[in-house]
Amino acid sequence: MNAKNLMCVFFLLFAIAGKSQKNIEIKNESTDKNIIGVVERTFHRYVDSIPDQFMSNYGIHNRKEIQLLRFGKPVEMFEISNKYEIVSSNMWRVPALINNEYRALFTVIKDQTGEFKNVNYGAVQLANQISKVAGDSSFIGLLRVHKINEDFFIYSTKNNELEFIPIFIENPSKLKLDEIIKSINQ
């Protein structure tokens, strides 16, 4: 292999390795407070409109439980850009907690004007999965990869790199970003 080809291979490996580094901007505590504030002001329009016979589909056993509703730490959603970088999707999932049990999720978006809006309620199965990792300090958020119709938990390693674990797969293995990118390009 000549020097030019060796340099090209080295550059490609460096570029791929760089994509696995933690380049996610973590939102600050005031962002979380703003997001939770939006949910606190607007949650009734979602939960009050659920017919009694469908409440269990939304993680609520009866109307009295609505009074016990609290909100967990927002979980930021990320996606992969056209440049294969992890970027915020300007969307957060806010756990609906009853007696500290994750029941469902509110979806909050940040619109083009920078305003946070509560746009949905549901995702009982995803709330259950998030409850299993929410206390882990290395848990960063969720990666949604539309092209392969897959969601991943994002973790930061001790080396400040990112690892991804598929959410709805039994006994999943940890993946690096370049492995996910390979799946996208297949």
C-alpha positions, 0 to 999 in steps of 0.5 A: 500500500503506497503512502497516499492510500495509507493516508486515505485509510488513516483519514477515513478511520479518523473520521469514523472514530470522530463520529463516535465521540461524545459531541452531544450538547447536553441541555442544562437544568433550566431547559428541563425546568422549562420543558416540565413547566410546559407539561405542567401547564398543558397535561390536562388537555391530554389526560382529561380527554381520555375516555374511561374505558381507554385510560389503561392504554395510557398508563392510568388505572382510574381518574383518581390517579390523575391527581397523583400525576408527577413529571420525571426528568425530560429525556432528549431525543436525538437523530443522525444528520445527513453528515452522520452526526448525532444532533438534537431533534428538538424533542423531549419525552417527559415521563408521566409518573404515578407513585414514582412509576413510569406510566407514559410519556408526554412529547415536548418539541421546541418549535422554530421560534424557540418555544416549547410545546407539549404535542402528545401523550402516550408511549406506555411501552417506551416509558416502561423501557426508559424507567429501567435506565433513568437512574443510570448517570451515563444515560444521555437520551434516545436516538431515533433512526428513521431510516432503519425504524429503530430507537436506541438508548444513548450512553456515555462511556468513561472514555467520553465516547457514545454507546447505543443500545437498541431499545426493543430487542431482547438481550441487545448488545452495545453498538458504536455509531459506525455500526448504526451507520453501516445499518443505515447504508445497507 
